[in-house]
Amino acid sequence: MKNQIRELVIRILREIAPEADLGNFRPDVSFRDQFDFESMDCLNFVIRLEKELKFDIPELDYPKLATLNGCVEYLKSKNSP
């Protein structure tokens, strides 16, 4: 499950920030600190996650999606029974 979520997040990041170097980024550092990620990029990222996973992510949870590790843990918890 973790690998599937990780692959999904990276695929969406590639679509939203195609210029980002995703081969050498750190999973524990925020996307904004590593890429030229602006507020609109962050919003588009969340919208794409919601569309792909078919559930709403509350705005209060957006900070949990700031890093790859955070995304994996948050999304894994939402997909667990």
C-alpha positions in Angstrom: 0.0 0.0 0.0 2.8 2.5 0.9 4.5 1.9 -2.4 1.3 2.5 -4.4 0.6 5.7 -2.5 4.2 6.9 -3.0 4.0 6.2 -6.7 0.7 8.0 -7.0 2.1 11.1 -5.2 5.2 11.2 -7.3 3.2 10.8 -10.5 0.9 13.7 -9.5 4.0 15.8 -8.5 5.5 15.2 -11.9 2.3 16.4 -13.6 2.0 19.5 -11.4 5.7 20.4 -11.3 7.3 18.8 -14.4 10.4 20.9 -13.9 11.1 19.5 -10.4 14.0 17.1 -9.9 12.0 14.2 -8.4 15.0 11.8 -8.6 16.9 13.5 -5.8 14.3 14.9 -3.5 14.0 14.1 0.2 10.8 12.5 1.5 10.9 14.3 4.8 11.4 17.8 3.5 8.4 19.9 2.3 7.6 20.1 -1.4 7.6 23.9 -1.1 11.2 23.9 0.2 12.4 21.5 -2.5 10.5 22.6 -5.6 9.2 25.9 -7.0 5.9 24.9 -5.4 3.5 27.8 -5.0 0.1 28.0 -3.2 -1.7 27.2 -6.4 0.5 24.1 -7.0 -0.3 22.9 -3.5 -4.0 23.3 -4.1 -3.8 21.6 -7.5 -1.9 18.7 -5.9 -4.6 18.2 -3.3 -7.3 18.4 -5.9 -5.6 15.7 -8.0 -5.2 13.5 -4.9 -8.9 13.8 -4.2 -9.8 13.1 -7.7 -7.5 10.0 -7.9 -8.5 8.6 -4.5 -12.2 9.6 -4.7 -12.5 11.2 -1.3 -12.4 14.7 0.1 -9.4 16.0 2.0 -10.4 18.6 4.6 -8.5 21.9 4.4 -7.2 21.4 8.0 -5.4 18.3 6.8 -3.5 20.0 4.0 -0.4 20.5 6.1 -0.1 16.8 6.6 0.4 16.5 2.8 3.5 18.8 2.7 6.1 16.0 2.4 6.2 12.7 0.7 6.4 10.9 4.0 3.4 12.9 5.3 1.4 12.1 2.2 2.1 8.4 2.5 1.2 8.2 6.2 -1.9 10.4 5.9 -3.3 8.6 2.8 -2.5 5.2 4.2 -4.5 6.0 7.3 -7.5 7.1 5.1 -7.4 3.9 3.1 -7.1 1.5 6.1 -10.2 -0.4 7.2 
